[in-house]
């Protein structure tokens, strides 16, 4: 899980890895692009969960990705105070064949949002296993929040 120093401020919003925006604000919502576990633009965890990546590492990676999604939302809004509440979290898991603990991986992302937003960070959530993710990332997270 994130260290005590990680909790003091969200990471800088990661720059896009292609032709898209990290987050868009419209109709009372902020929606983020899929965020991977990058720190300072460098992917921290690549590989398939259940083969190359163990469950605890994947949970930590999901927490980093959720922090990146939060940072993208805050950057688009200009202030964390503009987030009314987090609504939906989608966690994509680059899963090895037979891996079934997607929800446990996604718990890392949910926990990070609760650290950042308190009860406003409690979300509805989907955890989805996929065959691959951009750059070989082990997880990717999308976040939707309501805004003031």
C-alpha positions as CSV (number, residue, x, y, z in Angstrom):
1,X,0.0,0.0,0.0
2,X,1.1,3.6,-0.4
3,X,3.5,4.9,2.2
4,X,2.7,7.7,4.7
5,X,4.5,10.3,2.4
6,X,2.4,9.2,-0.6
7,X,-0.8,10.1,1.4
8,X,0.1,13.8,1.8
9,X,-0.5,14.7,-1.8
10,X,-1.6,13.0,-5.0
11,X,1.0,12.3,-7.6
12,X,1.3,14.6,-10.5
13,X,-1.2,13.8,-13.3
14,X,0.6,11.5,-15.7
15,X,1.0,12.8,-19.2
16,X,-1.1,11.1,-21.9
17,X,0.6,8.1,-23.6
18,X,-1.3,8.9,-26.8
19,X,-3.9,11.2,-28.4
20,X,-6.3,11.7,-25.6
21,X,-6.9,13.8,-22.5
22,X,-6.1,12.5,-19.0
23,X,-9.5,13.7,-17.8
24,X,-12.5,15.6,-19.0
25,X,-15.1,17.6,-17.1
26,X,-18.6,17.8,-18.5
27,X,-22.2,17.7,-17.3
28,X,-21.3,17.7,-13.6
29,X,-18.8,14.8,-13.9
30,X,-15.1,14.4,-14.3
31,X,-14.1,11.2,-16.1
32,X,-10.5,10.0,-16.4
33,X,-8.8,8.1,-19.0
34,X,-7.4,4.7,-18.0
35,X,-4.4,5.2,-15.7
36,X,-1.6,2.7,-15.2
37,X,0.8,2.4,-12.3
38,X,3.2,5.0,-13.5
39,X,5.4,7.2,-11.3
40,X,7.2,10.1,-12.9
41,X,6.1,8.7,-16.3
42,X,7.7,5.3,-15.7
43,X,5.6,2.2,-15.5
44,X,6.3,0.5,-12.2
45,X,4.7,-2.9,-12.7
46,X,4.4,-4.8,-16.0
47,X,3.2,-8.3,-16.4
48,X,0.3,-10.7,-15.9
49,X,-1.2,-10.9,-12.4
50,X,-1.1,-14.5,-11.2
51,X,2.0,-15.3,-13.3
52,X,4.6,-12.5,-13.3
53,X,2.9,-10.3,-10.6
54,X,1.7,-11.5,-7.2
55,X,-1.5,-10.4,-5.6
56,X,0.0,-7.9,-3.1
57,X,2.1,-6.2,-5.8
58,X,-1.0,-6.0,-8.1
59,X,-2.9,-4.4,-5.2
60,X,-0.2,-1.8,-4.7
61,X,-0.1,-1.1,-8.4
62,X,-3.8,-0.6,-8.4
63,X,-3.4,1.9,-5.6
64,X,-0.8,3.9,-7.7
65,X,-3.1,3.8,-10.7
66,X,-6.0,5.0,-8.7
67,X,-3.8,7.8,-7.3
68,X,-3.0,8.8,-10.9
69,X,-6.7,8.8,-11.9
70,X,-7.4,11.0,-8.8
71,X,-4.5,13.4,-9.8
72,X,-5.8,13.6,-13.4
73,X,-9.3,14.5,-12.1
74,X,-7.9,17.1,-9.7
75,X,-5.8,18.6,-12.5
76,X,-8.8,18.9,-14.8
77,X,-10.8,20.5,-12.0
78,X,-8.1,22.8,-10.6
79,X,-8.8,21.7,-7.0
80,X,-9.6,18.5,-5.1
81,X,-12.3,20.5,-3.3
82,X,-14.4,20.4,-6.5
83,X,-14.8,16.6,-6.2
84,X,-18.3,16.0,-4.6
85,X,-17.7,12.3,-4.5
86,X,-16.2,9.4,-6.5
87,X,-18.9,7.5,-8.2
88,X,-17.5,4.6,-10.4
89,X,-14.2,2.9,-10.5
90,X,-13.3,0.4,-13.2
91,X,-10.2,-1.7,-12.6
92,X,-8.8,-3.7,-15.5
93,X,-6.5,-6.5,-14.5
94,X,-3.9,-8.0,-16.9
95,X,-4.7,-11.5,-15.6
96,X,-3.1,-14.8,-16.2
97,X,-5.3,-17.7,-17.4
98,X,-7.1,-19.1,-14.3
99,X,-6.6,-16.0,-12.2
100,X,-9.8,-15.2,-10.3
101,X,-8.9,-12.6,-7.6
102,X,-9.7,-9.5,-9.7
103,X,-11.8,-8.0,-6.9
104,X,-8.9,-8.4,-4.4
105,X,-6.6,-6.5,-6.8
106,X,-9.2,-3.7,-7.2
107,X,-9.4,-3.4,-3.4
108,X,-6.0,-1.6,-3.6
109,X,-7.5,1.1,-5.8
110,X,-10.6,1.4,-3.6
111,X,-8.5,1.7,-0.5
112,X,-6.4,4.5,-2.1
113,X,-9.5,6.5,-3.0
114,X,-10.8,6.2,0.5
115,X,-7.4,7.5,1.8
116,X,-7.7,10.4,-0.5
117,X,-11.4,11.3,-0.3
118,X,-12.6,9.6,2.9
119,X,-16.2,8.4,2.6
120,X,-16.6,10.4,-0.6
121,X,-14.1,7.9,-2.1
122,X,-16.5,4.9,-1.6
123,X,-17.5,3.8,-5.1
124,X,-19.4,1.3,-7.2
125,X,-16.8,-0.7,-8.9
126,X,-16.1,-3.2,-11.7
127,X,-13.0,-5.4,-11.7
128,X,-12.4,-6.9,-15.2
129,X,-9.7,-9.4,-16.3
130,X,-8.1,-8.7,-19.7
131,X,-5.5,-10.4,-21.9
132,X,-3.2,-7.3,-22.1
133,X,-3.0,-3.6,-21.2
134,X,-1.0,-0.7,-22.6
135,X,2.7,-1.0,-22.1
136,X,2.2,-4.4,-20.5
137,X,0.9,-2.8,-17.4
138,X,-0.5,-5.2,-14.8
139,X,-3.5,-2.9,-14.0
140,X,-5.4,0.1,-15.5
141,X,-7.9,2.2,-13.6
142,X,-10.7,4.6,-14.8
143,X,-12.5,6.9,-12.4
144,X,-15.7,8.9,-12.6
145,X,-16.6,11.6,-10.0
146,X,-19.4,14.0,-9.5
147,X,-18.2,17.7,-9.2
148,X,-19.4,20.9,-7.6
